[in-house]
């Protein structure tokens, strides 16, 4: 099972742990690169192929209303 998270490094929310943000329908939203549509998936593991293509993942603190777009970089 894949579990995605991001730890905020700077600013007022430094140290906060962000998890994939789920919309009202329970789907995880990925923002497409220029010219590509947004994608909605149900499982965290389904996000990986899109992240490798340059999509950004909406992430938020549990219970928060707003979400941040987080881009992922491949480990070298």
PQR file with spaces between the fields and no chain letter, atoms N, CA, C, O and H, PARSE charges and radii, in Angstrom:
ATOM       1  N    UNK     1       0.840   -1.179    0.000 -0.4000 1.5000
ATOM       2  CA   UNK     1       0.000    0.000    0.000 -0.0000 2.0000
ATOM       3  C    UNK     1       0.884    1.240    0.000  0.5500 1.7000
ATOM       4  O    UNK     1       1.821    1.351    0.791 -0.5500 1.4000
ATOM       5  N    UNK     2       0.576    2.159   -0.887 -0.4000 1.5000
ATOM       6  CA   UNK     2       1.329    3.400   -0.987 -0.0000 2.0000
ATOM       7  C    UNK     2       0.656    4.455   -0.110  0.5500 1.7000
ATOM       8  O    UNK     2      -0.565    4.613   -0.133 -0.5500 1.4000
ATOM       9  H    UNK     2      -0.185    2.069   -1.530  0.4000 1.0000
ATOM      10  N    UNK     3       1.473    5.174    0.662 -0.4000 1.5000
ATOM      11  CA   UNK     3       0.970    6.287    1.457 -0.0000 2.0000
ATOM      12  C    UNK     3       1.808    7.508    1.132  0.5500 1.7000
ATOM      13  O    UNK     3       3.009    7.540    1.397 -0.5500 1.4000
ATOM      14  H    UNK     3       2.465    5.046    0.681  0.4000 1.0000
ATOM      15  N    UNK     4       1.170    8.501    0.560 -0.4000 1.5000
ATOM      16  CA   UNK     4       1.853    9.723    0.177 -0.0000 2.0000
ATOM      17  C    UNK     4       1.681   10.777    1.256  0.5500 1.7000
ATOM      18  O    UNK     4       0.608   10.904    1.847 -0.5500 1.4000
ATOM      19  H    UNK     4       0.194    8.475    0.344  0.4000 1.0000
ATOM      20  N    UNK     5       2.747   11.534    1.510 -0.4000 1.5000
ATOM      21  CA   UNK     5       2.671   12.661    2.442 -0.0000 2.0000
ATOM      22  C    UNK     5       3.759   13.655    2.100  0.5500 1.7000
ATOM      23  O    UNK     5       4.710   13.336    1.386 -0.5500 1.4000
ATOM      24  H    UNK     5       3.618   11.430    1.030  0.4000 1.0000
ATOM      25  N    UNK     6       3.613   14.857    2.613 -0.4000 1.5000
ATOM      26  CA   UNK     6       4.591   15.920    2.410 -0.0000 2.0000
ATOM      27  C    UNK     6       4.708   16.692    3.713  0.5500 1.7000
ATOM      28  O    UNK     6       3.693   17.033    4.319 -0.5500 1.4000
ATOM      29  H    UNK     6       2.841   15.117    3.194  0.4000 1.0000
ATOM      30  N    UNK     7       5.923   16.970    4.152 -0.4000 1.5000
ATOM      31  CA   UNK     7       6.141   17.767    5.360 -0.0000 2.0000
ATOM      32  C    UNK     7       6.508   19.181    4.916  0.5500 1.7000
ATOM      33  O    UNK     7       7.473   19.373    4.177 -0.5500 1.4000
ATOM      34  H    UNK     7       6.748   16.693    3.660  0.4000 1.0000
ATOM      35  N    UNK     8       5.737   20.164    5.367 -0.4000 1.5000
ATOM      36  CA   UNK     8       5.983   21.560    5.029 -0.0000 2.0000
ATOM      37  C    UNK     8       7.299   21.985    5.666  0.5500 1.7000
ATOM      38  O    UNK     8       7.517   21.766    6.857 -0.5500 1.4000
ATOM      39  H    UNK     8       4.952   20.008    5.967  0.4000 1.0000
ATOM      40  N    UNK     9       8.172   22.591    4.875 -0.4000 1.5000
ATOM      41  CA   UNK     9       9.512   22.922    5.349 -0.0000 2.0000
ATOM      42  C    UNK     9       9.673   24.361    5.830  0.5500 1.7000
ATOM      43  O    UNK     9      10.539   24.637    6.659 -0.5500 1.4000
ATOM      44  H    UNK     9       7.996   22.770    3.907  0.4000 1.0000
ATOM      45  N    UNK    10       8.837   25.301    5.315 -0.4000 1.5000
ATOM      46  CA   UNK    10       9.007   26.709    5.673 -0.0000 2.0000
ATOM      47  C    UNK    10       7.675   27.361    5.966  0.5500 1.7000
ATOM      48  O    UNK    10       6.610   26.815    5.677 -0.5500 1.4000
ATOM      49  H    UNK    10       8.133   25.077    4.641  0.4000 1.0000
ATOM      50  N    UNK    11       7.764   28.544    6.547 -0.4000 1.5000
ATOM      51  CA   UNK    11       6.580   29.369    6.767 -0.0000 2.0000
ATOM      52  C    UNK    11       5.837   29.029    8.047  0.5500 1.7000
ATOM      53  O    UNK    11       6.320   28.277    8.893 -0.5500 1.4000
ATOM      54  H    UNK    11       8.629   28.987    6.782  0.4000 1.0000
ATOM      55  N    UNK    12       4.651   29.603    8.165 -0.4000 1.5000
ATOM      56  CA   UNK    12       3.849   29.457    9.382 -0.0000 2.0000
ATOM      57  C    UNK    12       3.415   28.015    9.616  0.5500 1.7000
ATOM      58  O    UNK    12       3.175   27.617   10.756 -0.5500 1.4000
ATOM      59  H    UNK    12       4.258   30.215    7.478  0.4000 1.0000
ATOM      60  N    UNK    13       3.313   27.235    8.555 -0.4000 1.5000
ATOM      61  CA   UNK    13       2.865   25.845    8.691 -0.0000 2.0000
ATOM      62  C    UNK    13       4.033   24.858    8.696  0.5500 1.7000
ATOM      63  O    UNK    13       3.817   23.663    8.490 -0.5500 1.4000
ATOM      64  H    UNK    13       3.508   27.557    7.628  0.4000 1.0000
ATOM      65  N    UNK    14       5.247   25.319    8.923 -0.4000 1.5000
ATOM      66  CA   UNK    14       6.421   24.437    8.927 -0.0000 2.0000
ATOM      67  C    UNK    14       6.188   23.269    9.880  0.5500 1.7000
ATOM      68  O    UNK    14       5.738   23.451   11.012 -0.5500 1.4000
ATOM      69  H    UNK    14       5.422   26.289    9.091  0.4000 1.0000
ATOM      70  N    UNK    15       6.499   22.077    9.405 -0.4000 1.5000
ATOM      71  CA   UNK    15       6.327   20.879   10.211 -0.0000 2.0000
ATOM      72  C    UNK    15       4.986   20.184   10.018  0.5500 1.7000
ATOM      73  O    UNK    15       4.810   19.047   10.454 -0.5500 1.4000
ATOM      74  H    UNK    15       6.864   21.929    8.486  0.4000 1.0000
ATOM      75  N    UNK    16       4.036   20.861    9.368 -0.4000 1.5000
ATOM      76  CA   UNK    16       2.723   20.260    9.123 -0.0000 2.0000
ATOM      77  C    UNK    16       2.866   19.109    8.126  0.5500 1.7000
ATOM      78  O    UNK    16       3.636   19.194    7.170 -0.5500 1.4000
ATOM      79  H    UNK    16       4.180   21.785    9.014  0.4000 1.0000
ATOM      80  N    UNK    17       2.123   18.049    8.361 -0.4000 1.5000
ATOM      81  CA   UNK    17       2.147   16.892    7.467 -0.0000 2.0000
ATOM      82  C    UNK    17       0.909   16.950    6.575  0.5500 1.7000
ATOM      83  O    UNK    17      -0.223   16.923    7.060 -0.5500 1.4000
ATOM      84  H    UNK    17       1.498   17.980    9.138  0.4000 1.0000
ATOM      85  N    UNK    18       1.139   17.030    5.275 -0.4000 1.5000
ATOM      86  CA   UNK    18       0.053   17.089    4.307 -0.0000 2.0000
ATOM      87  C    UNK    18      -0.180   15.703    3.713  0.5500 1.7000
ATOM      88  O    UNK    18       0.759   14.941    3.481 -0.5500 1.4000
ATOM      89  H    UNK    18       2.058   17.052    4.881  0.4000 1.0000
ATOM      90  N    UNK    19      -1.432   15.401    3.477 -0.4000 1.5000
ATOM      91  CA   UNK    19      -1.852   14.130    2.870 -0.0000 2.0000
ATOM      92  C    UNK    19      -2.630   14.462    1.598  0.5500 1.7000
ATOM      93  O    UNK    19      -3.086   15.596    1.452 -0.5500 1.4000
ATOM      94  H    UNK    19      -2.194   16.020    3.665  0.4000 1.0000
ATOM      95  N    UNK    20      -2.799   13.518    0.676 -0.4000 1.5000
ATOM      96  CA   UNK    20      -3.592   13.803   -0.515 -0.0000 2.0000
ATOM      97  C    UNK    20      -4.980   14.324   -0.130  0.5500 1.7000
ATOM      98  O    UNK    20      -5.668   13.754    0.717 -0.5500 1.4000
ATOM      99  H    UNK    20      -2.429   12.596    0.794  0.4000 1.0000
ATOM     100  N    UNK    21      -5.357   15.404   -0.769 -0.4000 1.5000
ATOM     101  CA   UNK    21      -6.642   16.051   -0.485 -0.0000 2.0000
ATOM     102  C    UNK    21      -7.746   15.323   -1.247  0.5500 1.7000
ATOM     103  O    UNK    21      -7.619   15.053   -2.441 -0.5500 1.4000
ATOM     104  H    UNK    21      -4.798   15.867   -1.457  0.4000 1.0000
ATOM     105  N    UNK    22      -8.815   15.014   -0.550 -0.4000 1.5000
ATOM     106  CA   UNK    22      -9.952   14.355   -1.194 -0.0000 2.0000
ATOM     107  C    UNK    22     -11.097   15.353   -1.327  0.5500 1.7000
ATOM     108  O    UNK    22     -11.420   16.087   -0.392 -0.5500 1.4000
ATOM     109  H    UNK    22      -8.919   15.234    0.420  0.4000 1.0000
ATOM     110  N    UNK    23     -11.692   15.360   -2.499 -0.4000 1.5000
ATOM     111  CA   UNK    23     -12.833   16.234   -2.750 -0.0000 2.0000
ATOM     112  C    UNK    23     -14.076   15.707   -2.050  0.5500 1.7000
ATOM     113  O    UNK    23     -14.028   14.691   -1.357 -0.5500 1.4000
ATOM     114  H    UNK    23     -11.429   14.764   -3.257  0.4000 1.0000
ATOM     115  N    UNK    24     -15.168   16.394   -2.234 -0.4000 1.5000
ATOM     116  CA   UNK    24     -16.427   15.994   -1.602 -0.0000 2.0000
ATOM     117  C    UNK    24     -16.866   14.598   -2.032  0.5500 1.7000
ATOM     118  O    UNK    24     -17.532   13.888   -1.277 -0.5500 1.4000
ATOM     119  H    UNK    24     -15.208   17.220   -2.797  0.4000 1.0000
ATOM     120  N    UNK    25     -16.487   14.208   -3.251 -0.4000 1.5000
ATOM     121  CA   UNK    25     -16.855   12.885   -3.752 -0.0000 2.0000
ATOM     122  C    UNK    25     -15.876   11.799   -3.313  0.5500 1.7000
ATOM     123  O    UNK    25     -16.044   10.631   -3.666 -0.5500 1.4000
ATOM     124  H    UNK    25     -15.946   14.784   -3.864  0.4000 1.0000
ATOM     125  N    UNK    26     -14.842   12.182   -2.538 -0.4000 1.5000
ATOM     126  CA   UNK    26     -13.866   11.221   -2.039 -0.0000 2.0000
ATOM     127  C    UNK    26     -12.693   10.973   -2.971  0.5500 1.7000
ATOM     128  O    UNK    26     -11.798   10.193   -2.645 -0.5500 1.4000
ATOM     129  H    UNK    26     -14.705   13.130   -2.251  0.4000 1.0000
ATOM     130  N    UNK    27     -12.686   11.630   -4.132 -0.4000 1.5000
ATOM     131  CA   UNK    27     -11.614   11.425   -5.107 -0.0000 2.0000
ATOM     132  C    UNK    27     -10.408   12.316   -4.806  0.5500 1.7000
ATOM     133  O    UNK    27     -10.545   13.417   -4.272 -0.5500 1.4000
ATOM     134  H    UNK    27     -13.413   12.264   -4.396  0.4000 1.0000
ATOM     135  N    UNK    28      -9.237   11.817   -5.158 -0.4000 1.5000
ATOM     136  CA   UNK    28      -7.986   12.577   -5.056 -0.0000 2.0000
ATOM     137  C    UNK    28      -7.809   13.310   -6.382  0.5500 1.7000
ATOM     138  O    UNK    28      -7.969   12.716   -7.448 -0.5500 1.4000
ATOM     139  H    UNK    28      -9.125   10.923   -5.591  0.4000 1.0000
ATOM     140  N    UNK    29      -7.480   14.596   -6.318 -0.4000 1.5000
ATOM     141  CA   UNK    29      -7.378   15.418   -7.520 -0.0000 2.0000
ATOM     142  C    UNK    29      -5.918   15.680   -7.868  0.5500 1.7000
ATOM     143  O    UNK    29      -5.120   16.070   -7.016 -0.5500 1.4000
ATOM     144  H    UNK    29      -7.350   15.079   -5.452  0.4000 1.0000
ATOM     145  N    UNK    30      -5.582   15.453   -9.158 -0.4000 1.5000
ATOM     146  CA   UNK    30      -4.257   15.770   -9.675 -0.0000 2.0000
ATOM     147  C    UNK    30      -4.407   16.836  -10.743  0.5500 1.7000
ATOM     148  O    UNK    30      -5.253   16.713  -11.629 -0.5500 1.4000
ATOM     149  H    UNK    30      -6.230   15.136   -9.850  0.4000 1.0000
ATOM     150  N    UNK    31      -3.594   17.883  -10.668 -0.4000 1.5000
ATOM     151  CA   UNK    31      -3.627   18.972  -11.641 -0.0000 2.0000
ATOM     152  C    UNK    31      -2.672   18.630  -12.775  0.5500 1.7000
ATOM     153  O    UNK    31      -1.497   18.344  -12.548 -0.5500 1.4000
ATOM     154  H    UNK    31      -2.907   17.982   -9.948  0.4000 1.0000
ATOM     155  N    UNK    32      -3.187   18.663  -13.992 -0.4000 1.5000
ATOM     156  CA   UNK    32      -2.386   18.318  -15.163 -0.0000 2.0000
ATOM     157  C    UNK    32      -1.447   19.425  -15.576  0.5500 1.7000
ATOM     158  O    UNK    32      -1.716   20.602  -15.337 -0.5500 1.4000
ATOM     159  H    UNK    32      -4.142   18.895  -14.177  0.4000 1.0000
ATOM     160  N    UNK    33      -0.324   19.042  -16.207 -0.4000 1.5000
ATOM     161  CA   UNK    33       0.564   20.053  -16.780 -0.0000 2.0000
ATOM     162  C    UNK    33      -0.179   20.824  -17.873  0.5500 1.7000
ATOM     163  O    UNK    33      -1.256   20.409  -18.300 -0.5500 1.4000
ATOM     164  H    UNK    33      -0.105   18.085  -16.401  0.4000 1.0000
ATOM     165  N    UNK    34       0.380   21.923  -18.318 -0.4000 1.5000
ATOM     166  CA   UNK    34      -0.264   22.760  -19.327 -0.0000 2.0000
ATOM     167  C    UNK    34      -0.788   21.921  -20.488  0.5500 1.7000
ATOM     168  O    UNK    34      -0.059   21.125  -21.080 -0.5500 1.4000
ATOM     169  H    UNK    34       1.256   22.260  -17.971  0.4000 1.0000
ATOM     170  N    UNK    35      -2.056   22.115  -20.797 -0.4000 1.5000
ATOM     171  CA   UNK    35      -2.652   21.416  -21.926 -0.0000 2.0000
ATOM     172  C    UNK    35      -3.253   20.065  -21.600  0.5500 1.7000
ATOM     173  O    UNK    35      -3.941   19.486  -22.441 -0.5500 1.4000
ATOM     174  H    UNK    35      -2.648   22.762  -20.316  0.4000 1.0000
ATOM     175  N    UNK    36      -3.016   19.543  -20.406 -0.4000 1.5000
ATOM     176  CA   UNK    36      -3.583   18.249  -20.025 -0.0000 2.0000
ATOM     177  C    UNK    36      -4.673   18.459  -18.978  0.5500 1.7000
ATOM     178  O    UNK    36      -4.558   19.351  -18.137 -0.5500 1.4000
ATOM     179  H    UNK    36      -2.457   20.013  -19.723  0.4000 1.0000
ATOM     180  N    UNK    37      -5.715   17.656  -19.020 -0.4000 1.5000
ATOM     181  CA   UNK    37      -6.818   17.837  -18.073 -0.0000 2.0000
ATOM     182  C    UNK    37      -6.467   17.355  -16.672  0.5500 1.7000
ATOM     183  O    UNK    37      -5.549   16.555  -16.487 -0.5500 1.4000
ATOM     184  H    UNK    37      -5.808   16.931  -19.702  0.4000 1.0000
ATOM     185  N    UNK    38      -7.211   17.853  -15.688 -0.4000 1.5000
ATOM     186  CA   UNK    38      -7.080   17.352  -14.317 -0.0000 2.0000
ATOM     187  C    UNK    38      -7.609   15.922  -14.279  0.5500 1.7000
ATOM     188  O    UNK    38      -8.438   15.530  -15.100 -0.5500 1.4000
ATOM     189  H    UNK    38      -7.956   18.503  -15.839  0.4000 1.0000
ATOM     190  N    UNK    39      -7.114   15.152  -13.312 -0.4000 1.5000
ATOM     191  CA   UNK    39      -7.503   13.747  -13.175 -0.0000 2.0000
ATOM     192  C    UNK    39      -7.985   13.515  -11.750  0.5500 1.7000
ATOM     193  O    UNK    39      -7.448   14.097  -10.808 -0.5500 1.4000
ATOM     194  H    UNK    39      -6.441   15.471  -12.645  0.4000 1.0000
ATOM     195  N    UNK    40      -8.982   12.678  -11.591 -0.4000 1.5000
ATOM     196  CA   UNK    40      -9.499   12.300  -10.272 -0.0000 2.0000
ATOM     197  C    UNK    40      -9.340   10.794  -10.145  0.5500 1.7000
ATOM     198  O    UNK    40      -9.755   10.041  -11.026 -0.5500 1.4000
ATOM     199  H    UNK    40      -9.419   12.205  -12.357  0.4000 1.0000
ATOM     200  N    UNK    41      -8.732   10.355   -9.032 -0.4000 1.5000
ATOM     201  CA   UNK    41      -8.542    8.922   -8.777 -0.0000 2.0000
ATOM     202  C    UNK    41      -9.069    8.591   -7.382  0.5500 1.7000
ATOM     203  O    UNK    41      -9.264    9.485   -6.558 -0.5500 1.4000
ATOM     204  H    UNK    41      -8.395   10.966   -8.316  0.4000 1.0000
ATOM     205  N    UNK    42      -9.293    7.326   -7.128 -0.4000 1.5000
ATOM     206  CA   UNK    42      -9.842    6.887   -5.839 -0.0000 2.0000
ATOM     207  C    UNK    42      -8.764    6.429   -4.858  0.5500 1.7000
ATOM     208  O    UNK    42      -8.902    6.640   -3.654 -0.5500 1.4000
ATOM     209  H    UNK    42      -9.134    6.601   -7.798  0.4000 1.0000
ATOM     210  N    UNK    43      -7.687    5.804   -5.355 -0.4000 1.5000
ATOM     211  CA   UNK    43      -6.657    5.254   -4.457 -0.0000 2.0000
ATOM     212  C    UNK    43      -5.342    6.011   -4.618  0.5500 1.7000
ATOM     213  O    UNK    43      -5.006    6.456   -5.716 -0.5500 1.4000
ATOM     214  H    UNK    43      -7.575    5.632   -6.334  0.4000 1.0000
ATOM     215  N    UNK    44      -4.598    6.154   -3.517 -0.4000 1.5000
ATOM     216  CA   UNK    44      -3.314    6.863   -3.560 -0.0000 2.0000
ATOM     217  C    UNK    44      -2.358    6.216   -4.550  0.5500 1.7000
ATOM     218  O    UNK    44      -1.618    6.912   -5.245 -0.5500 1.4000
ATOM     219  H    UNK    44      -4.871    5.792   -2.626  0.4000 1.0000
ATOM     220  N    UNK    45      -2.367    4.901   -4.618 -0.4000 1.5000
ATOM     221  CA   UNK    45      -1.465    4.200   -5.536 -0.0000 2.0000
ATOM     222  C    UNK    45      -1.718    4.534   -6.990  0.5500 1.7000
ATOM     223  O    UNK    45      -0.810    4.437   -7.816 -0.5500 1.4000
ATOM     224  H    UNK    45      -2.968    4.335   -4.054  0.4000 1.0000
ATOM     225  N    UNK    46      -2.949    4.928   -7.317 -0.4000 1.5000
ATOM     226  CA   UNK    46      -3.286    5.280   -8.694 -0.0000 2.0000
ATOM     227  C    UNK    46      -2.704    6.625   -9.108  0.5500 1.7000
ATOM     228  O    UNK    46      -2.750    6.970  -10.288 -0.5500 1.4000
ATOM     229  H    UNK    46      -3.686    5.007   -6.646  0.4000 1.0000
ATOM     230  N    UNK    47      -2.155    7.395   -8.167 -0.4000 1.5000
ATOM     231  CA   UNK    47      -1.588    8.704   -8.489 -0.0000 2.0000
ATOM     232  C    UNK    47      -0.188    8.606   -9.088  0.5500 1.7000
ATOM     233  O    UNK    47       0.241    9.508   -9.807 -0.5500 1.4000
ATOM     234  H    UNK    47      -2.117    7.115   -7.208  0.4000 1.0000
ATOM     235  N    UNK    48       0.524    7.526   -8.800 -0.4000 1.5000
ATOM     236  CA   UNK    48       1.944    7.423   -9.163 -0.0000 2.0000
ATOM     237  C    UNK    48       2.201    7.619  -10.653  0.5500 1.7000
ATOM     238  O    UNK    48       3.075    8.416  -10.994 -0.5500 1.4000
ATOM     239  H    UNK    48       0.176    6.793   -8.215  0.4000 1.0000
ATOM     240  N    UNK    49       1.494    6.942  -11.567 -0.4000 1.5000
ATOM     241  CA   UNK    49       1.787    7.168  -12.994 -0.0000 2.0000
ATOM     242  C    UNK    49       1.612    8.626  -13.408  0.5500 1.7000
ATOM     243  O    UNK    49       2.359    9.125  -14.250 -0.5500 1.4000
ATOM     244  H    UNK    49       0.784    6.295  -11.290  0.4000 1.0000
ATOM     245  N    UNK    50       0.641    9.303  -12.829 -0.4000 1.5000
ATOM     246  CA   UNK    50       0.413   10.710  -13.162 -0.0000 2.0000
ATOM     247  C    UNK    50       1.517   11.602  -12.601  0.5500 1.7000
ATOM     248  O    UNK    50       1.962   12.535  -13.270 -0.5500 1.4000
ATOM     249  H    UNK    50       0.035    8.898  -12.145  0.4000 1.0000
ATOM     250  N    UNK    51       1.959   11.321  -11.377 -0.4000 1.5000
ATOM     251  CA   UNK    51       3.045   12.109  -10.784 -0.0000 2.0000
ATOM     252  C    UNK    51       4.315   11.982  -11.613  0.5500 1.7000
ATOM     253  O    UNK    51       5.059   12.951  -11.760 -0.5500 1.4000
ATOM     254  H    UNK    51       1.598   10.564  -10.833  0.4000 1.0000
ATOM     255  N    UNK    52       4.568   10.803  -12.151 -0.4000 1.5000
ATOM     256  CA   UNK    52       5.750   10.590  -12.990 -0.0000 2.0000
ATOM     257  C    UNK    52       5.651   11.331  -14.319  0.5500 1.7000
ATOM     258  O    UNK    52       6.665   11.566  -14.978 -0.5500 1.4000
ATOM     259  H    UNK    52       3.964   10.015  -12.032  0.4000 1.0000
ATOM     260  N    UNK    53       4.431   11.701  -14.715 -0.4000 1.5000
ATOM     261  CA   UNK    53       4.218   12.453  -15.954 -0.0000 2.0000
ATOM     262  C    UNK    53       4.217   13.962  -15.725  0.5500 1.7000
ATOM     263  O    UNK    53       4.033   14.733  -16.666 -0.5500 1.4000
ATOM     264  H    UNK    53       3.608   11.510  -14.180  0.4000 1.0000
ATOM     265  N    UNK    54       4.422   14.389  -14.466 -0.4000 1.5000
ATOM     266  CA   UNK    54       4.497   15.813  -14.173 -0.0000 2.0000
ATOM     267  C    UNK    54       3.237   16.421  -13.594  0.5500 1.7000
ATOM     268  O    UNK    54       3.164   17.639  -13.435 -0.5500 1.4000
ATOM     269  H    UNK    54       4.572   13.763  -13.701  0.4000 1.0000
ATOM     270  N    UNK    55       2.248   15.610  -13.275 -0.4000 1.5000
ATOM     271  CA   UNK    55       1.050   16.130  -12.628 -0.0000 2.0000
ATOM     272  C    UNK    55       1.393   16.578  -11.212  0.5500 1.7000
ATOM     273  O    UNK    55       2.340   16.073  -10.610 -0.5500 1.4000
ATOM     274  H    UNK    55       2.308   14.620  -13.404  0.4000 1.0000
ATOM     275  N    UNK    56       0.625   17.527  -10.683 -0.4000 1.5000
ATOM     276  CA   UNK    56       0.791   17.986   -9.309 -0.0000 2.0000
ATOM     277  C    UNK    56      -0.373   17.457   -8.489  0.5500 1.7000
ATOM     278  O    UNK    56      -1.500   17.360   -8.976 -0.5500 1.4000
ATOM     279  H    UNK    56      -0.144   17.938  -11.172  0.4000 1.0000
ATOM     280  N    UNK    57      -0.090   17.118   -7.243 -0.4000 1.5000
ATOM     281  CA   UNK    57      -1.080   16.517   -6.364 -0.0000 2.0000
ATOM     282  C    UNK    57      -1.599   17.550   -5.377  0.5500 1.7000
ATOM     283  O    UNK    57      -0.816   18.265   -4.752 -0.5500 1.4000
ATOM     284  H    UNK    57       0.825   17.197   -6.848  0.4000 1.0000
ATOM     285  N    UNK    58      -2.915   17.628   -5.237 -0.4000 1.5000
ATOM     286  CA   UNK    58      -3.507   18.511   -4.229 -0.0000 2.0000
ATOM     287  C    UNK    58      -3.355   17.828   -2.880  0.5500 1.7000
ATOM     288  O    UNK    58      -3.774   16.684   -2.702 -0.5500 1.4000
ATOM     289  H    UNK    58      -3.550   17.047   -5.745  0.4000 1.0000
ATOM     290  N    UNK    59      -2.747   18.545   -1.918 -0.4000 1.5000
ATOM     291  CA   UNK    59      -2.502   17.976   -0.597 -0.0000 2.0000
ATOM     292  C    UNK    59      -2.926   18.974    0.466  0.5500 1.7000
ATOM     293  O    UNK    59      -2.850   20.186    0.265 -0.5500 1.4000
ATOM     294  H    UNK    59      -2.408   19.475   -2.062  0.4000 1.0000
ATOM     295  N    UNK    60      -3.377   18.446    1.607 -0.4000 1.5000
ATOM     296  CA   UNK    60      -3.820   19.301    2.705 -0.0000 2.0000
ATOM     297  C    UNK    60      -3.633   18.588    4.033  0.5500 1.7000
ATOM     298  O    UNK    60      -3.401   17.380    4.081 -0.5500 1.4000
ATOM     299  H    UNK    60      -3.439   17.461    1.770  0.4000 1.0000
ATOM     300  N    UNK    61      -3.740   19.366    5.120 -0.4000 1.5000
ATOM     301  CA   UNK    61      -3.745   18.774    6.451 -0.0000 2.0000
ATOM     302  C    UNK    61      -5.107   18.127    6.659  0.5500 1.7000
ATOM     303  O    UNK    61      -6.110   18.649    6.171 -0.5500 1.4000
ATOM     304  H    UNK    61      -3.929   20.347    5.081  0.4000 1.0000
ATOM     305  N    UNK    62      -5.169   17.014    7.364 -0.4000 1.5000
ATOM     306  CA   UNK    62      -6.465   16.387    7.623 -0.0000 2.0000
ATOM     307  C    UNK    62      -7.435   17.382    8.267  0.5500 1.7000
ATOM     308  O    UNK    62      -7.094   18.054    9.241 -0.5500 1.4000
ATOM     309  H    UNK    62      -4.355   16.590    7.760  0.4000 1.0000
ATOM     310  N    UNK    63      -8.631   17.466    7.716 -0.4000 1.5000
ATOM     311  CA   UNK    63      -9.645   18.363    8.242 -0.0000 2.0000
ATOM     312  C    UNK    63      -9.580   19.782    7.709  0.5500 1.7000
ATOM     313  O    UNK    63     -10.474   20.579    7.992 -0.5500 1.4000
ATOM     314  H    UNK    63      -8.907   16.920    6.924  0.4000 1.0000
ATOM     315  N    UNK    64      -8.547   20.123    6.944 -0.4000 1.5000
ATOM     316  CA   UNK    64      -8.412   21.477    6.406 -0.0000 2.0000
ATOM     317  C    UNK    64      -9.295   21.655    5.176  0.5500 1.7000
ATOM     318  O    UNK    64      -9.609   20.689    4.481 -0.5500 1.4000
ATOM     319  H    UNK    64      -7.820   19.476    6.714  0.4000 1.0000
ATOM     320  N    UNK    65      -9.686   22.886    4.918 -0.4000 1.5000
ATOM     321  CA   UNK    65     -10.518   23.158    3.742 -0.0000 2.0000
ATOM     322  C    UNK    65      -9.683   23.373    2.494  0.5500 1.7000
ATOM     323  O    UNK    65      -9.988   22.814    1.440 -0.5500 1.4000
ATOM     324  H    UNK    65      -9.430   23.670    5.482  0.4000 1.0000
ATOM     325  N    UNK    66      -8.636   24.173    2.597 -0.4000 1.5000
ATOM     326  CA   UNK    66      -7.822   24.497    1.426 -0.0000 2.0000
ATOM     327  C    UNK    66      -6.759   23.443    1.166  0.5500 1.7000
ATOM     328  O    UNK    66      -6.373   22.696    2.065 -0.5500 1.4000
ATOM     329  H    UNK    66      -8.388   24.628    3.452  0.4000 1.0000
ATOM     330  N    UNK    67      -6.296   23.392   -0.062 -0.4000 1.5000
ATOM     331  CA   UNK    67      -5.265   22.423   -0.432 -0.0000 2.0000
ATOM     332  C    UNK    67      -4.162   23.117   -1.218  0.5500 1.7000
ATOM     333  O    UNK    67      -4.399   24.120   -1.891 -0.5500 1.4000
ATOM     334  H    UNK    67      -6.610   23.999   -0.793  0.4000 1.0000
ATOM     335  N    UNK    68      -2.955   22.570   -1.124 -0.4000 1.5000
ATOM     336  CA   UNK    68      -1.807   23.074   -1.866 -0.0000 2.0000
ATOM     337  C    UNK    68      -1.475   22.118   -2.988  0.5500 1.7000
ATOM     338  O    UNK    68      -1.695   20.913   -2.873 -0.5500 1.4000
ATOM     339  H    UNK    68      -2.762   21.755   -0.577  0.4000 1.0000
ATOM     340  N    UNK    69      -0.939   22.660   -4.085 -0.4000 1.5000
ATOM     341  CA   UNK    69      -0.467   21.814   -5.169 -0.0000 2.0000
ATOM     342  C    UNK    69       1.001   21.468   -4.906  0.5500 1.7000
ATOM     343  O    UNK    69       1.838   22.357   -4.746 -0.5500 1.4000
ATOM     344  H    UNK    69      -0.760   23.640   -4.179  0.4000 1.0000
ATOM     345  N    UNK    70       1.300   20.183   -4.863 -0.4000 1.5000
ATOM     346  CA   UNK    70       2.650   19.718   -4.576 -0.0000 2.0000
ATOM     347  C    UNK    70       3.162   18.943   -5.787  0.5500 1.7000
ATOM     348  O    UNK    70       2.488   18.040   -6.284 -0.5500 1.4000
ATOM     349  H    UNK    70       0.621   19.461   -4.993  0.4000 1.0000
ATOM     350  N    UNK    71       4.352   19.297   -6.259 -0.4000 1.5000
ATOM     351  CA   UNK    71       4.960   18.536   -7.355 -0.0000 2.0000
ATOM     352  C    UNK    71       6.004   17.610   -6.750  0.5500 1.7000
ATOM     353  O    UNK    71       6.627   17.937   -5.740 -0.5500 1.4000
ATOM     354  H    UNK    71       4.899   20.030   -5.855  0.4000 1.0000
ATOM     355  N    UNK    72       6.186   16.476   -7.361 -0.4000 1.5000
ATOM     356  CA   UNK    72       7.120   15.482   -6.866 -0.0000 2.0000
ATOM     357  C    UNK    72       8.286   15.350   -7.822  0.5500 1.7000
ATOM     358  O    UNK    72       8.131   15.461   -9.038 -0.5500 1.4000
ATOM     359  H    UNK    72       5.679   16.211   -8.182  0.4000 1.0000
ATOM     360  N    UNK    73       9.448   15.112   -7.256 -0.4000 1.5000
ATOM     361  CA   UNK    73      10.648   14.903   -8.049 -0.0000 2.0000
ATOM     362  C    UNK    73      11.117   13.478   -7.822  0.5500 1.7000
ATOM     363  O    UNK    73      11.061   12.960   -6.707 -0.5500 1.4000
ATOM     364  H    UNK    73       9.573   15.022   -6.268  0.4000 1.0000
ATOM     365  N    UNK    74      11.568   12.867   -8.868 -0.4000 1.5000
ATOM     366  CA   UNK    74      12.108   11.510   -8.764 -0.0000 2.0000
ATOM     367  C    UNK    74      13.422   11.518   -8.016  0.5500 1.7000
ATOM     368  O    UNK    74      14.234   12.427   -8.183 -0.5500 1.4000
ATOM     369  H    UNK    74      11.614   13.287   -9.774  0.4000 1.0000
ATOM     370  N    UNK    75      13.629   10.523   -7.203 -0.4000 1.5000
ATOM     371  CA   UNK    75      14.917   10.373   -6.512 -0.0000 2.0000
ATOM     372  C    UNK    75      15.951    9.942   -7.545  0.5500 1.7000
ATOM     373  O    UNK    75      15.658    9.133   -8.425 -0.5500 1.4000
ATOM     374  H    UNK    75      12.968    9.784   -7.067  0.4000 1.0000
ATOM     375  N    UNK    76      17.143   10.476   -7.436 -0.4000 1.5000
ATOM     376  CA   UNK    76      18.199   10.156   -8.411 -0.0000 2.0000
ATOM     377  C    UNK    76      18.801    8.803   -8.147  0.5500 1.7000
ATOM     378  O    UNK    76      19.701    8.376   -8.870 -0.5500 1.4000
ATOM     379  H    UNK    76      17.381   11.133   -6.721  0.4000 1.0000
